[in-house]
Amino acid sequence: MPAPQLSNYVLETATAPGTGSFTLNGPEANRRSFEADFISGALVFYFADDGASAEWGLGTLTVGTPSVLARTTVLGNTANTKTTLNFPGTVEVYNEIPAEFLAILGQDGSLDLAGSLTVKGLPAVVGAISDHSHYVLQVTYDTDAGAFGYLDTTGIWKYVQPQGDYATNGALSAETTRATTIEGNLQTSKANLGGGNTFYGDQTVIGSVSIGVGLGWGGGTSSGQKRWSNGHLIFGLPDGSTNTYMGSFQISDLLGSPGDNGSGINMFGFDYNGARYDWLFPWNGNIITPKGSVAFQDDLKNLATQSQLPTGGTAGNGYYTITNGIMDLVFTITFNTAGGQWVTYPRGFSATPNVFACSDGSGDNQTDTDWFISGRTKDGFTFNSRNHQGSFQIFAKGPAK
């Protein structure tokens, strides 16, 4: 609600208003009229006095010919009520502030407000003053600093830090810069995990980790072996008395020439009896363990296990091996009649193999012209013999099924 208006030397008369509005007759000599200082519709303070009684309050002015002042709110009167008085004759009407609207300082200089405080149309909040606070003489928003400032009783301007704004606080701004620099260094630098023998716990590292920078052959272990001293990854704690890694696991980067079996990546550890065990990954691509070299899958393709053929029939004794998909088949056949005879391989091929035969020389008095092989297929062949007896070793080699 807007405050009632007040001006200087405003005094007019009204004739017999009774309990109604004051119809204004114009200003007294050397005084001013209401319409000269206020606009139509203005809420103004008024006093009305006919010499016998008086009334005061807030009136609403309507400018016209003549102007009229309505008695909007009666604050009090000489009859000790808040109702309009009856003025039967001429009454003076003037603009003055009633006591109800005066701000009075207390004996200690304090000011008590029954309502709110508004500054330039905006509400102002006034807090209580304690022993730990200062009187604020002036509050302003400093557009250059981008912050609220207040002038305390010592005459010093101080600023209130806006939430989330570090630019106006030098210490916070410096700390932000320092933290940003540290974060950048941590993201781009190597990870250094310290702690020595007192270090426990898990560490997760994203990226590569470089351990040690030393060069040269040195150091020793409980088994008398040496290692390159350019750093290690150690799992487990060393025994302080013997400087051995009891029950631990260590990865050492061993330097050397490419292809040297004594250089490469060595992983080793010690059990609780002090016995050392190693896994060596040399530069030549092998893997060496206490049990010997580790075979790769490609190596196993070149190895074949001899397998016995099933017994029985004319071709029931012998064996076969398969290496890289090629089968070597050896078996025995026996002939007691002359002429040709079909022989089925005891283990089939996927394509026609090479076949040859030889006599076991068991008193049959045969020569190499006494037999021949014909009609080879992937399943068998025809064996021709001129004698009535004889045992023969058959060798076949071809692609296995």
SULLINJO-V881705 format. One record per residue. SS is DSSP state (H for helix, E for strand, C for the rest). BURIAL is I if it has 9 or more other C-alpha atoms within 8 Angstrom, else O. D_FIRST is the distance of its C-alpha to the first C-alpha in whole Angstrom. Layout:
((SS;BURIAL;D_FIRST) (SS;BURIAL;D_FIRST))
This chain:
((C;O;0) (C;O;4) (C;O;7) (C;I;9) (E;I;12) (C;I;16) (C;O;19) (C;O;23) (C;O;25) (E;I;23) (E;I;25) (E;I;27) (E;I;28) (E;I;28) (E;I;31) (C;I;31) (C;I;28) (E;I;29) (C;O;26) (C;O;24) (C;I;22) (E;I;23) (E;I;26) (E;I;26) (E;I;29) (E;O;29) (E;I;29) (C;I;31) (C;O;34) (C;O;33) (C;I;29) (E;I;26) (C;I;25) (H;I;21) (H;I;22) (H;O;23) (H;O;20) (C;I;17) (C;I;17) (C;O;17) (C;O;14) (C;I;12) (E;I;10) (E;I;13) (E;I;15) (E;I;18) (E;I;21) (E;I;24) (E;I;27) (C;I;31) (C;O;33) (C;O;33) (C;I;30) (E;I;26) (E;I;23) (E;I;19) (E;I;16) (E;I;13) (E;I;14) (E;I;14) (E;I;16) (E;I;19) (C;I;21) (C;O;25) (C;O;28) (C;O;27) (C;I;24) (E;I;22) (E;I;19) (E;I;18) (E;I;17) (E;O;14) (E;O;14) (E;I;17) (E;I;17) (E;I;20) (E;I;24) (C;O;27) (C;O;28) (C;O;26) (C;O;24) (C;O;21) (C;O;22) (C;I;23) (C;I;26) (C;O;29) (E;I;30) (C;O;33) (C;I;34) (E;I;32) (E;I;29) (E;I;28) (E;I;24) (E;I;23) (C;I;19) (C;I;19) (C;I;17) (C;I;18) (H;O;19) (H;O;16) (H;O;14) (C;O;17) (C;O;18) (C;O;22) (E;I;24) (C;O;27) (C;O;30) (C;O;31) (C;O;28) (C;O;25) (E;O;22) (C;O;20) (C;O;16) (C;O;15) (C;O;12) (C;O;11) (E;O;12) (E;O;11) (E;O;14) (C;O;13) (C;O;10) (E;O;12) (E;O;12) (E;O;16) (C;O;18) (C;O;20) (C;O;23) (C;O;26) (C;O;29) (C;O;32) (C;O;36) (C;O;36) (C;O;33) (C;O;32) (C;O;29) (E;I;27) (E;O;27) (E;O;25) (E;I;25) (E;O;25) (E;O;27) (E;I;30) (C;O;31) (C;O;35) (C;O;35) (C;O;33) (E;I;31) (E;I;29) (E;I;30) (E;I;29) (E;I;30) (E;I;32) (C;I;33) (C;O;36) (C;O;35) (C;O;36) (E;O;34) (E;O;34) (E;O;33) (E;O;32) (C;I;34) (C;O;32) (C;O;34) (C;O;37) (C;O;37) (C;I;40) (C;O;41) (C;I;39) (C;O;41) (H;O;44) (H;O;46) (H;I;44) (H;I;45) (H;O;49) (H;O;49) (H;O;48) (H;O;51) (H;O;53) (H;O;53) (H;O;53) (H;O;56) (H;O;57) (H;O;56) (H;O;58) (H;O;61) (H;I;62) (H;O;61) (H;O;64) (C;O;66) (C;O;69) (C;O;68) (C;O;70) (C;O;70) (C;O;72) (C;O;73) (H;O;76) (H;O;78) (H;O;75) (C;O;73) (C;O;72) (C;O;70) (C;O;69) (C;O;68) (C;O;67) (C;O;68) (C;O;67) (C;O;69) (C;O;72) (C;O;73) (C;O;76) (C;O;78) (C;O;80) (C;O;81) (C;O;85) (C;O;88) (C;O;92) (E;O;94) (E;O;93) (C;O;92) (C;I;94) (C;I;94) (C;I;96) (C;O;98) (C;O;99) (C;O;97) (C;I;95) (E;I;92) (E;I;90) (C;I;88) (C;I;85) (C;I;83) (E;I;82) (E;O;80) (E;I;81) (E;O;80) (C;I;81) (C;I;82) (C;I;85) (E;I;87) (C;O;87) (C;O;91) (C;O;92) (C;O;89) (E;I;90) (C;I;87) (E;I;88) (C;I;87) (E;I;85) (E;I;84) (E;I;84) (E;I;84) (E;I;86) (E;I;86) (E;I;90) (C;O;90) (C;O;94) (C;O;95) (C;O;94) (C;I;97) (C;I;98) (C;O;98) (C;O;97) (C;I;94) (E;I;90) (E;I;88) (E;I;89) (E;I;88) (E;I;89) (E;I;89) (E;I;91) (C;I;91) (C;O;91) (C;O;95) (C;I;95) (C;I;96) (E;I;94) (E;O;94) (E;I;93) (E;I;92) (E;I;92) (E;I;91) (E;I;93) (C;I;92) (C;O;95) (C;O;93) (C;I;95) (C;I;94) (E;I;96) (E;I;96) (C;O;98) (C;O;100) (E;O;100) (E;O;99) (C;O;96) (C;O;97) (C;O;95) (H;O;95) (H;O;97) (H;O;99) (H;O;100) (C;I;101) (C;O;104) (C;O;105) (C;O;107) (C;O;108) (C;O;112) (E;O;112) (E;O;115) (C;I;116) (C;O;117) (C;O;120) (C;O;123) (C;O;124) (C;O;126) (C;I;123) (C;I;122) (C;I;122) (E;I;120) (E;I;116) (E;I;114) (E;I;111) (E;I;108) (E;I;107) (C;O;104) (C;O;105) (E;I;109) (E;I;111) (E;I;114) (E;I;116) (E;I;120) (E;I;122) (E;I;125) (E;I;127) (E;I;131) (C;I;134) (C;O;137) (C;O;138) (C;I;138) (E;O;136) (E;O;133) (E;O;130) (E;O;126) (E;O;124) (E;O;120) (C;O;118) (C;O;117) (C;O;114) (C;I;113) (E;I;111) (C;I;109) (C;I;111) (C;I;115) (C;I;116) (E;O;119) (E;I;122) (E;O;125) (E;O;127) (E;O;130) (E;I;133) (C;O;133) (C;I;136) (C;O;137) (C;O;141) (C;O;141) (C;O;143) (C;I;140) (C;O;139) (C;O;136) (C;O;138) (C;I;138) (E;I;134) (E;O;132) (E;I;128) (E;O;127) (C;O;124) (C;I;121) (C;I;118) (C;I;115) (C;I;116) (E;I;120) (E;I;123) (E;I;127) (E;I;129) (E;I;133) (E;I;136) (C;O;139) (C;I;140) (C;I;140) (C;I;138) (C;I;136) (E;I;132) (E;I;130) (E;I;127) (E;I;124) (E;I;121) (E;I;119) (E;I;116) (E;I;113) (E;I;109) (E;I;108) (C;O;106))
